[in-house]
Amino acid sequence: MPTLSQFIASGKVLLLDGATGSCLIAAGLQPGYCPELWNIEQPDKVKNVARSYFEAGSDAVLTNTFGGSLLKLRDYGLEDRVNELNEAAAKLALSVKPSGRFVLASMGPCGKFMEPFGEITSDQMTQSFAAQVKSLAGSGIDGFMLETFTALDELLCAIQAIREHSSLPFFASMTFEHSSMGFNTMMGTSLAEAAEELSRAGALAVGSNCGNGLEKMINVGKELRSLSRDLNILIKSNAGEPAYTDGCTIYPEGSGFLETLADELFSFRPSVLGGCCGTDPEYIRCLRRLIDRRSRVG
């Protein structure tokens, strides 16, 4: 079985999973409740999400640990359960992992600002992520997925925590907004700055997730490719921009929308693809077909 790094080096497209949160909400997770608590309280429901994505064709599935850092769990009064909740999540995903597939530990932003915009110091942020990394590094996972970051300094703290407490590879993904100034994160990081800094920091793949539908994400991918011929690009698109109807959140880009943009999606030679908000196993199943079809043609 190849390692995650060997898989990426092979030139094949690695297929990630789709949304975790919306699947848990569909299974009964209530708004405002800590998703990571379900790793203990509703393990079968969490496990079923991972299983459904593996069955849909995902090469790698993420753990239910997006908000598993110490500072994020502190919002729920759960900072003393960092090890328990993260270790349980890894165990659940690994228990349904087929041979030859991967499990990556999801790590997201803590929701707090660092100095000078907030009160969190660089050391505090790094230690917050370090608590999570130490809980996951020896669990049997294959790597880390750092996702949905908008502040580059926070993301670099997460990377520092990984490099200090693990030898596993990691992907680094940020959320970009489009304006007349191009693509930038909410905190002002440009695609060029992100690609340069995250590559220098050792990310196995660099890219974007959340915030945009497929068409804008394709433009993100094309711009990243224009910056580097060799960059391993990661794109994890939303199923379109959400609309709110009768109190429900509707995402307009179903799996059929992927078919219409398949040529554009592969034009910038992505290394890692997946789905973010609003995507589901059927969306991933469609991506699997497109990747396999492309592989046969290529």
C-alpha positions as CSV (number, residue, x, y, z in Angstrom):
1,M,0.0,0.0,0.0
2,P,1.4,3.4,-1.0
3,T,1.8,6.1,1.6
4,L,-0.2,9.4,1.2
5,S,2.9,11.1,-0.1
6,Q,3.6,8.3,-2.6
7,F,0.0,8.4,-3.9
8,I,0.3,12.2,-4.6
9,A,3.7,11.7,-6.2
10,S,2.2,9.1,-8.6
11,G,0.2,11.8,-10.4
12,K,-3.1,10.2,-9.6
13,V,-6.0,12.4,-8.4
14,L,-6.7,11.7,-4.7
15,L,-10.5,11.8,-4.0
16,L,-11.4,13.1,-0.6
17,D,-14.9,12.9,1.0
18,G,-17.7,15.4,1.0
19,A,-19.4,17.4,3.8
20,T,-19.3,15.9,7.3
21,G,-21.4,18.5,9.1
22,S,-24.4,18.4,6.9
23,C,-24.5,14.6,7.1
24,L,-24.4,14.8,10.9
25,I,-27.1,17.4,10.9
26,A,-29.2,15.1,8.7
27,A,-28.6,12.3,11.3
28,G,-29.9,14.6,14.1
29,L,-27.1,16.8,15.2
30,Q,-28.7,20.0,16.6
31,P,-27.5,23.5,15.9
32,G,-25.0,24.7,18.5
33,Y,-24.1,21.3,19.7
34,C,-20.5,20.2,19.6
35,P,-20.1,17.8,16.7
36,E,-17.0,16.2,18.3
37,L,-19.1,15.0,21.2
38,W,-20.9,12.7,18.8
39,N,-17.6,10.7,18.6
40,I,-18.5,9.5,22.0
41,E,-22.3,9.9,22.2
42,Q,-23.3,8.8,18.7
43,P,-20.4,6.7,17.4
44,D,-22.4,4.7,14.9
45,K,-23.8,7.8,13.2
46,V,-20.3,9.3,12.9
47,K,-19.0,6.0,11.6
48,N,-21.8,5.7,9.1
49,V,-20.7,9.0,7.5
50,A,-17.2,7.8,7.0
51,R,-18.4,4.5,5.7
52,S,-20.8,6.1,3.2
53,Y,-17.9,8.2,1.7
54,F,-15.6,5.2,1.4
55,E,-18.4,3.3,-0.3
56,A,-18.9,6.2,-2.7
57,G,-15.3,5.9,-3.8
58,S,-13.3,8.3,-1.6
59,D,-9.6,7.5,-1.5
60,A,-9.4,9.4,1.8
61,V,-12.0,10.3,4.5
62,L,-11.6,13.0,7.2
63,T,-12.1,12.4,10.9
64,N,-14.9,14.3,12.8
65,T,-12.3,16.6,14.4
66,F,-12.7,19.9,12.5
67,G,-13.3,21.7,15.8
68,G,-11.1,19.5,18.0
69,S,-8.5,22.0,19.0
70,L,-8.2,23.0,22.6
71,L,-9.4,26.6,22.1
72,K,-12.4,25.5,20.0
73,L,-13.5,22.8,22.5
74,R,-13.1,25.4,25.3
75,D,-16.2,27.2,23.8
76,Y,-18.2,24.1,24.9
77,G,-16.4,23.6,28.2
78,L,-14.7,20.5,26.8
79,E,-11.1,21.6,26.9
80,D,-10.3,18.7,29.3
81,R,-11.6,16.2,26.7
82,V,-9.3,17.0,23.8
83,N,-7.5,13.6,23.8
84,E,-10.7,11.6,24.3
85,L,-12.7,13.2,21.5
86,N,-9.9,13.3,18.9
87,E,-8.8,9.8,19.6
88,A,-12.4,8.5,19.4
89,A,-12.9,10.2,16.0
90,A,-9.7,8.6,14.6
91,K,-10.7,5.2,15.8
92,L,-14.2,5.5,14.2
93,A,-12.9,6.5,10.8
94,L,-10.1,3.9,10.9
95,S,-12.6,1.1,11.8
96,V,-14.4,1.4,8.5
97,K,-11.3,2.2,6.3
98,P,-10.9,-0.3,3.4
99,S,-7.5,-1.6,2.5
100,G,-5.6,0.8,0.4
101,R,-7.5,3.9,1.5
102,F,-6.5,6.7,3.8
103,V,-7.8,8.5,6.9
104,L,-6.8,12.2,7.4
105,A,-7.4,14.1,10.6
106,S,-9.4,17.3,9.9
107,M,-8.2,20.4,11.7
108,G,-10.1,23.7,11.4
109,P,-9.7,27.3,12.7
110,C,-10.6,27.9,16.4
111,G,-12.8,30.9,15.7
112,K,-10.7,33.4,17.6
113,F,-8.3,36.2,16.4
114,M,-4.6,36.3,17.1
115,E,-2.8,39.4,18.2
116,P,-2.9,42.3,17.2
117,F,-6.6,41.8,16.1
118,G,-7.4,39.6,19.1
119,E,-6.0,38.4,22.4
120,I,-4.6,35.0,21.4
121,T,-0.8,34.9,21.2
122,S,1.1,32.8,18.6
123,D,2.3,30.5,21.4
124,Q,-1.3,29.9,22.7
125,M,-2.6,29.2,19.2
126,T,0.3,26.7,18.5
127,Q,-0.3,25.0,21.9
128,S,-4.0,24.7,21.2
129,F,-3.3,22.8,17.9
130,A,-0.5,20.9,19.5
131,A,-2.9,19.3,22.0
132,Q,-5.0,18.1,19.1
133,V,-2.1,16.9,17.0
134,K,-0.6,14.9,19.9
135,S,-4.0,13.2,20.3
136,L,-4.1,12.2,16.7
137,A,-0.5,11.6,15.5
138,G,-0.2,8.1,17.0
139,S,-3.7,6.9,16.3
140,G,-3.0,5.3,12.9
141,I,-4.1,8.1,10.7
142,D,-2.2,8.8,7.4
143,G,-2.0,12.5,7.6
144,F,-3.7,15.8,8.4
145,M,-6.1,18.0,6.5
146,L,-5.9,21.7,7.6
147,E,-9.0,23.3,6.1
148,T,-11.3,26.4,6.0
149,F,-8.6,28.7,7.4
150,T,-8.9,32.4,6.6
151,A,-5.9,33.7,8.7
152,L,-2.5,32.6,7.4
153,D,-0.9,33.2,10.8
154,E,-3.3,30.8,12.5
155,L,-2.8,28.2,9.8
156,L,1.0,28.5,10.2
157,C,0.6,27.8,13.9
158,A,-1.3,24.6,13.1
159,I,1.5,23.6,10.7
160,Q,4.1,24.3,13.4
161,A,2.2,22.1,15.8
162,I,2.1,19.2,13.3
163,R,5.8,19.6,12.5
164,E,6.8,19.6,16.1
165,H,4.7,16.6,17.2
166,S,4.3,14.4,14.1
167,S,6.2,13.3,11.0
168,L,2.9,12.8,9.0
169,P,2.2,14.7,5.8
170,F,-0.5,17.4,5.7
171,F,-2.7,19.3,3.2
172,A,-3.3,23.0,3.8
173,S,-6.5,24.7,2.5
174,M,-7.8,28.2,2.9
175,T,-11.2,29.8,2.1
176,F,-11.0,32.6,-0.5
177,E,-13.5,35.3,-1.5
178,H,-13.6,36.8,-4.9
179,S,-13.6,40.6,-5.4
180,S,-12.3,43.2,-7.9
181,M,-8.9,42.6,-6.3
182,G,-9.0,38.8,-7.2
183,F,-9.1,36.0,-4.7
184,N,-8.2,36.8,-1.1
185,T,-9.2,35.4,2.3
186,M,-11.3,37.4,4.7
187,M,-8.1,38.4,6.4
188,G,-6.4,39.6,3.3
189,T,-4.2,36.6,2.2
190,S,-3.9,36.3,-1.6
191,L,-3.7,33.1,-3.5
192,A,-0.1,33.9,-4.4
193,E,0.9,34.5,-0.7
194,A,-0.9,31.4,0.4
195,A,0.8,29.2,-2.2
196,E,4.2,30.5,-1.4
197,E,4.0,30.4,2.4
198,L,2.2,27.0,2.6
199,S,4.6,25.4,0.1
200,R,7.6,26.7,2.0
201,A,6.0,25.3,5.2
202,G,6.0,21.8,3.7
203,A,2.3,21.2,2.7
204,L,2.0,18.2,0.5
205,A,-0.9,19.9,-1.3
206,V,-2.2,23.5,-1.2
207,G,-5.6,24.8,-2.2
208,S,-9.0,25.9,-1.2
209,N,-12.2,24.6,0.3
210,C,-15.6,26.1,1.3
211,G,-17.0,29.5,0.5
212,N,-17.4,29.0,-3.3
213,G,-19.2,26.9,-5.8
214,L,-17.5,24.9,-8.5
215,E,-17.1,27.6,-11.1
216,K,-15.2,30.0,-8.8
217,M,-13.2,27.1,-7.4
218,I,-12.1,26.2,-10.9
219,N,-10.8,29.7,-11.3
220,V,-8.9,29.4,-8.0
221,G,-7.3,26.2,-9.3
222,K,-6.4,27.9,-12.6
223,E,-4.8,30.8,-10.8
224,L,-2.8,28.5,-8.5
225,R,-1.6,26.6,-11.5
226,S,-0.5,29.8,-13.2
227,L,1.7,30.5,-10.1
228,S,3.4,27.1,-10.2
229,R,3.8,24.2,-12.6
230,D,4.7,21.8,-9.8
231,L,2.2,22.7,-7.1
232,N,0.0,19.9,-5.9
233,I,-3.4,21.7,-6.0
234,L,-6.3,20.8,-3.7
235,I,-9.9,21.9,-4.4
236,K,-12.9,21.0,-2.2
237,S,-15.8,23.0,-3.5
238,N,-19.2,23.7,-2.0
239,A,-22.2,22.5,-3.9
240,G,-22.8,26.0,-5.0
241,E,-23.6,29.1,-2.9
242,P,-26.4,28.4,-0.4
243,A,-29.9,29.7,-0.8
244,Y,-32.5,29.8,2.1
245,T,-36.0,28.6,1.3
246,D,-38.7,28.0,3.9
247,G,-36.1,27.9,6.7
248,C,-34.0,25.3,4.8
249,T,-30.5,25.7,3.3
250,I,-30.5,24.6,-0.3
251,Y,-27.3,24.1,-2.3
252,P,-28.0,24.3,-6.1
253,E,-25.1,22.4,-7.6
254,G,-25.9,18.7,-7.6
255,S,-23.8,16.0,-9.0
256,G,-25.0,16.6,-12.5
257,F,-23.4,20.1,-12.4
258,L,-20.1,18.4,-12.1
259,E,-20.5,16.7,-15.4
260,T,-21.0,20.0,-17.3
261,L,-17.7,21.4,-15.9
262,A,-15.6,18.2,-15.9
263,D,-13.1,19.4,-18.6
264,E,-12.6,22.7,-16.8
265,L,-12.2,21.0,-13.5
266,F,-9.3,18.9,-14.7
267,S,-7.7,21.6,-16.9
268,F,-5.4,22.8,-14.1
269,R,-4.3,19.3,-13.2
270,P,-5.6,19.0,-9.6
271,S,-3.9,16.6,-7.3
272,V,-6.7,16.4,-4.7
273,L,-10.5,16.8,-5.2
274,G,-13.4,16.6,-2.8
275,G,-16.6,18.3,-1.7
276,C,-17.4,20.8,1.1
277,C,-20.7,22.2,2.3
278,G,-23.8,20.8,0.7
279,T,-22.0,17.9,-0.9
280,D,-22.9,14.3,-0.1
281,P,-22.0,10.7,-1.1
282,E,-23.7,11.0,-4.4
283,Y,-21.6,14.1,-5.3
284,I,-18.5,12.1,-4.4
285,R,-19.7,9.1,-6.4
286,C,-19.9,11.4,-9.4
287,L,-16.4,12.8,-8.8
288,R,-15.2,9.2,-8.6
289,R,-16.7,8.4,-12.1
290,L,-15.1,11.6,-13.6
291,I,-11.7,10.8,-12.1
292,D,-11.8,7.2,-13.3
293,R,-13.0,8.3,-16.8
294,R,-10.2,10.8,-17.0
295,S,-7.6,8.2,-15.9
296,R,-8.7,5.8,-18.6
297,V,-8.6,8.5,-21.3
298,G,-5.2,9.8,-20.1
